[in-house]
Amino acid sequence: MQDLAIVVVNYNRADFLGRCLEAARSELEFSAIEGSIVVVDNASADDSVFVAKKTAGVVVLENRENLGFAAGCNQGGKVSRSRYVLLLNNDVIINEGALGKLVSFADRHPRLAAVGARLLTPSGQEQLPPMGLLAKTVNRFGKPQYLKWLPGACLLLRREALDRIGWLDAGFFFYNEDLDLGLRLRRDGWKIAYLPAASVVHHEGKSSDLVRPLAILEGYRGGLRLTAKHYGKTALFFARLGMKAEIFFRTRGIERKKEAGKTLGPKEVAWQEIAPRLKELVESYAFNSDSGLNI
């Protein structure tokens, strides 16, 4: 059995994908880890598939439609039977030694289901995962932290734990699947750790930039799904109420800016485009008493 399968879910990011894959391949060799790299391409219209196929040793799965991040991770992770699966964003460059540190730490802690690397911006700033004040203070000393969940930009997952909980919930297209995963892992008795000693460079949000209106919509849809799935009908009612208020005030703010003759930024343009669909989604999202999910 291999040690590691690196899974990269890609959508129209040929410009970043090549650098990501080369760094991952070099790091496998440097760390002497027996592993493979799988690219799951979600129907890209650019040269992503060509770039992936020309990278030595990379397995490429080509989807005819965009299945989303969670479904792509499951698809790529199940190609092999490695002990671990590394979810790696296509805009992440692995720094030397990071893979070895992640795998070694997980090997020393058998109840760890997930270990996340330290995410750095290209300028070297740390993109901290969600943590409390005490954990942030301890983090200054570079100590590992046990957290409730971690983003999936560079996340090592134990296959045994994934098999137990049923992998990622493909009902989350992208966004919120990491929160859901953390909740389910911890309820099954597993731990989640942040390992600052293993660092990567993260050019955050490059794929979602290409589909910004869809990203906004799926962020809302994922939030509703997460709330209904884990917190119940009452929580969903208040979540919908809060989202309705946010949609109203954001839309009104954009209208006032236009009335004042000011130029809208890219995020505001995307918001204006998707606002009608957001309203429809929040209004129509219903609670299923059996599953807690939208019907």
C-alpha positions in Angstrom: 0.0 0.0 0.0 1.3 3.5 -0.9 1.8 6.1 1.8 0.1 8.9 0.0 -2.2 10.0 -2.8 -2.1 13.7 -3.6 -5.4 14.8 -5.1 -5.7 18.1 -7.0 -9.2 19.1 -8.1 -8.8 21.6 -10.9 -11.1 24.0 -12.9 -9.5 26.3 -15.5 -6.3 27.0 -13.8 -3.6 25.8 -16.2 -1.5 28.8 -15.3 -1.1 27.7 -11.7 -1.6 23.9 -12.1 1.8 23.2 -13.7 3.7 24.8 -10.8 1.6 23.1 -8.2 2.2 19.6 -9.8 5.9 20.1 -10.3 6.3 21.2 -6.7 4.3 18.2 -5.4 6.3 15.8 -7.6 9.6 17.2 -6.4 8.4 17.0 -2.8 7.5 13.3 -3.1 11.0 12.6 -4.3 12.6 14.8 -1.6 10.6 13.3 1.2 11.1 9.7 -0.1 7.4 9.1 0.3 5.8 6.4 -1.8 3.0 8.2 -3.4 1.0 9.3 -6.5 -0.6 12.5 -7.8 -4.1 12.5 -9.2 -5.6 15.5 -11.0 -9.4 15.6 -11.2 -10.3 18.1 -13.9 -13.8 19.4 -13.7 -14.4 20.1 -17.4 -11.9 22.9 -17.8 -12.0 24.9 -21.0 -8.3 26.0 -20.9 -5.1 23.9 -21.3 -5.4 22.3 -17.8 -5.6 18.7 -19.0 -2.7 19.2 -21.3 -0.6 20.7 -18.5 -1.5 17.9 -16.1 -0.8 15.1 -18.7 2.7 16.5 -19.5 3.7 16.3 -15.8 5.5 13.0 -15.3 3.7 10.4 -13.3 0.4 12.3 -12.9 -2.9 10.4 -13.2 -5.5 12.6 -14.9 -9.3 12.1 -14.5 -11.3 14.1 -16.9 -14.9 15.0 -15.9 -17.4 16.0 -18.6 -19.0 18.5 -16.2 -18.0 20.4 -13.1 -18.8 18.1 -10.2 -17.5 20.4 -7.6 -14.6 20.2 -5.1 -15.9 17.6 -2.6 -17.0 15.2 -5.3 -13.7 15.6 -7.1 -11.7 14.9 -3.9 -13.7 11.7 -3.4 -13.2 10.7 -7.0 -9.4 11.2 -6.9 -8.9 9.8 -3.4 -10.5 6.5 -4.3 -8.2 5.8 -7.3 -5.6 4.2 -5.0 -5.5 2.5 -1.6 -2.8 4.8 0.0 -2.7 5.2 3.8 -3.2 8.9 3.5 -4.9 11.3 1.0 -3.6 14.8 0.7 -6.2 17.4 -0.6 -4.2 20.0 -2.4 -5.5 23.1 -4.0 -4.3 23.9 -7.5 -3.0 27.2 -6.3 -0.7 25.8 -3.6 3.0 25.3 -3.9 4.4 22.8 -1.4 7.6 23.9 0.4 10.5 21.5 0.8 10.0 19.0 3.6 6.3 19.8 4.2 5.0 16.4 3.1 7.4 14.4 5.2 6.5 16.5 8.3 2.7 16.0 7.7 3.0 12.2 7.2 5.5 11.7 10.1 3.2 13.7 12.5 0.2 11.7 11.5 2.1 8.4 11.9 3.0 9.4 15.4 -0.6 10.2 16.3 -2.9 7.3 15.2 -6.1 9.1 16.3 -5.4 12.0 14.0 -7.8 12.0 11.0 -6.6 15.3 9.5 -3.4 17.3 9.6 -3.2 20.7 8.0 -0.2 22.6 6.7 0.7 26.2 7.5 -0.7 28.4 4.6 1.5 31.3 3.6 0.7 34.0 1.1 3.3 34.7 -1.7 4.5 37.6 0.5 5.0 35.3 3.5 2.0 36.2 5.6 0.3 33.4 7.5 -3.3 32.5 6.6 -4.3 31.4 10.0 -7.1 28.7 10.3 -10.0 29.4 12.6 -8.7 29.3 16.2 -9.3 30.9 19.6 -7.1 33.6 21.3 -5.2 31.1 23.4 -4.4 28.9 20.3 -3.3 32.0 18.4 -0.9 32.9 21.3 0.5 29.3 21.4 0.8 29.4 17.6 3.4 32.1 17.8 5.8 29.4 19.1 5.1 27.1 16.1 3.4 24.4 18.2 0.9 22.0 16.7 -2.7 22.9 17.5 -5.8 20.7 17.8 -8.7 22.4 16.1 -12.3 21.8 15.2 -11.8 22.0 11.5 -9.3 23.0 8.9 -9.6 24.3 5.3 -8.9 21.8 2.5 -6.2 23.8 0.7 -3.4 21.4 1.9 -5.0 18.8 4.2 -3.6 15.4 4.9 -6.4 12.9 5.7 -6.2 9.4 7.1 -8.0 6.9 4.7 -9.2 4.8 7.6 -11.1 7.8 9.0 -12.5 8.7 5.6 -13.8 5.2 5.1 -15.5 5.3 8.5 -17.4 8.5 7.9 -18.1 8.1 4.2 -15.6 10.6 2.8 -16.6 14.2 1.9 -20.2 15.1 1.4 -20.5 15.7 -2.3 -23.7 17.7 -1.6 -21.4 20.6 -1.0 -20.3 21.9 -4.4 -17.5 24.0 -2.9 -17.2 25.8 0.4 -18.4 24.4 3.7 -17.4 20.8 2.9 -14.4 21.3 5.2 -16.6 22.5 8.1 -18.9 19.5 7.5 -15.9 17.1 7.4 -14.5 18.4 10.6 -17.8 18.0 12.4 -18.2 14.4 11.2 -14.6 13.4 12.0 -14.8 14.7 15.6 -18.2 13.1 16.2 -16.6 9.8 15.2 -13.9 10.3 17.8 -11.0 11.5 15.5 -8.8 14.5 16.1 -7.7 17.4 13.7 -4.4 19.1 14.0 -2.7 22.2 12.5 1.0 21.7 12.0 2.9 25.1 11.5 6.2 23.3 10.9 4.9 22.1 7.5 4.4 25.1 5.3 3.0 25.8 1.8 2.5 28.9 -0.4 -1.2 29.5 -1.1 -2.4 31.8 -3.9 -5.9 31.9 -2.3 -9.1 31.5 -4.2 -7.8 31.3 -7.8 -10.4 28.8 -9.1 -13.3 30.5 -7.4 -12.2 33.8 -8.9 -13.1 32.4 -12.3 -16.7 31.7 -11.2 -17.2 34.4 -8.6 -21.0 34.6 -8.9 -21.3 30.8 -8.7 -18.9 30.9 -5.7 -21.1 33.4 -3.9 -24.2 31.2 -4.6 -22.5 28.0 -3.5 -21.2 29.7 -0.3 -24.8 30.5 0.6 -26.1 27.1 -0.4 -23.4 25.3 1.5 -24.1 27.4 4.6 -27.7 26.5 4.5 -26.9 22.8 4.0 -24.4 22.8 6.8 -26.9 24.4 9.2 -29.8 22.1 8.3 -27.6 19.0 8.4 -25.9 19.6 11.8 -28.0 22.1 13.8 -31.6 21.6 12.9 -34.8 23.4 11.9 -34.6 26.3 14.3 -31.0 27.1 13.5 -31.9 27.0 9.8 -34.7 29.5 10.3 -32.4 32.0 11.9 -29.7 31.4 9.3 -32.2 32.1 6.5 -33.3 35.3 8.4 -29.7 36.5 8.6 -29.0 35.8 5.0 -32.1 37.6 3.9 -31.0 40.7 5.8 -27.5 40.5 4.4 -28.8 40.2 0.8 -31.1 43.2 1.4 -28.4 45.5 2.8 -25.7 44.5 0.4 -28.0 45.0 -2.6 -29.1 48.4 -1.2 -25.5 49.4 -0.7 -24.7 48.6 -4.3 -27.7 50.5 -5.6 -26.6 53.6 -3.6 -23.1 53.4 -5.0 -24.4 53.2 -8.5 -26.8 56.2 -7.8 -23.7 58.1 -6.7 -22.0 57.4 -10.0 -19.3 55.3 -8.4 -17.7 52.4 -10.1 -18.5 48.9 -8.8 -15.7 46.5 -7.9 -15.5 42.9 -9.3 -17.1 41.5 -6.1 -19.9 44.0 -6.3 -20.5 43.3 -9.9 -20.7 39.5 -9.1 -23.0 40.1 -6.2 -25.3 42.2 -8.3 -25.4 39.5 -10.9 -26.2 36.7 -8.5 -28.5 38.5 -6.0 -31.8 37.4 -7.6 -30.7 33.7 -7.4 -29.5 34.2 -3.9 -32.9 35.5 -2.9 -34.7 32.6 -4.6 -32.3 30.1 -2.9 -32.8 31.5 0.6 -36.6 31.8 0.2 -37.1 28.3 -1.1 -34.6 26.3 1.0 -36.7 23.9 3.0 -36.0 21.6 5.9 -36.4 17.8 5.5 -37.2 16.3 9.0 -35.6 13.0 8.0 -32.3 14.2 6.7 -32.1 17.8 7.8 -31.3 18.7 4.2 -32.9 20.7 1.4 -35.8 19.0 -0.3 
